[in-house]
Amino acid sequence: MPEPTQPTVLVTGVSRGLGRAMTERFVESGASVWGCSRTEAAISELQERFPPPHRFAAIDVTDAEAVESWARELMTEGPAPDLLINNAAIINPNAPLWEVPAADFAAVIDVNLKGVFHVLRAFLPAMIERGSGIVVNFSSGWGRSTSPEVAPYCTTKWGIEGLTSALAYELPRGMAAIAVNPGIIDTEMLRSCFGGQASQYDDADAWSRRAVPFLLNLTARDNGKSLDVP
């Protein structure tokens, strides 16, 4: 009987926080990881620590041409990803909406929504051609509720819920698009909102030990669902 093949997992935003922790857990699980981040030093360190078949690149998801070039390069070396996780995201500094600088609002939209679109547009055609694959777009509790002073971030995560739900109707049978709320985790992003109270929650490493098995167990039956990491 042939040995079962290990999945290829693509994760955006791998330089720190949830992305970094997920990368470590996916590698431990035996998966091949493709990852990107804007931080070149972190990418170099990851590639040195996790040599091929793992592939890491300094890519800005807001740059559609760079994302498309990266996708072409990766898929000349192997098949399309089995699990694609749109994790890259930023948040605005706390402020009432009318005090948020236009550039800050645009940056959140560019990364959290347009970046997700760029990654999907680059990788989905090959996944669809193969007829299988799971897309996970990270949402948030603030994609299903709201809080003051983070309206730009809430806007994008509500958008992720809608984008993912619509995509789920478009995918062929055998694939899935799922909006996943990671939960509340002690990360740099949460500390920017909660300050010292963020330490009350699990850190990214502890979270990843629950999250990665959950993510690897998602199937086409979960298409169109909005789920929470246990």
Disulfide bonds with the S-S distance in Angstrom:
none
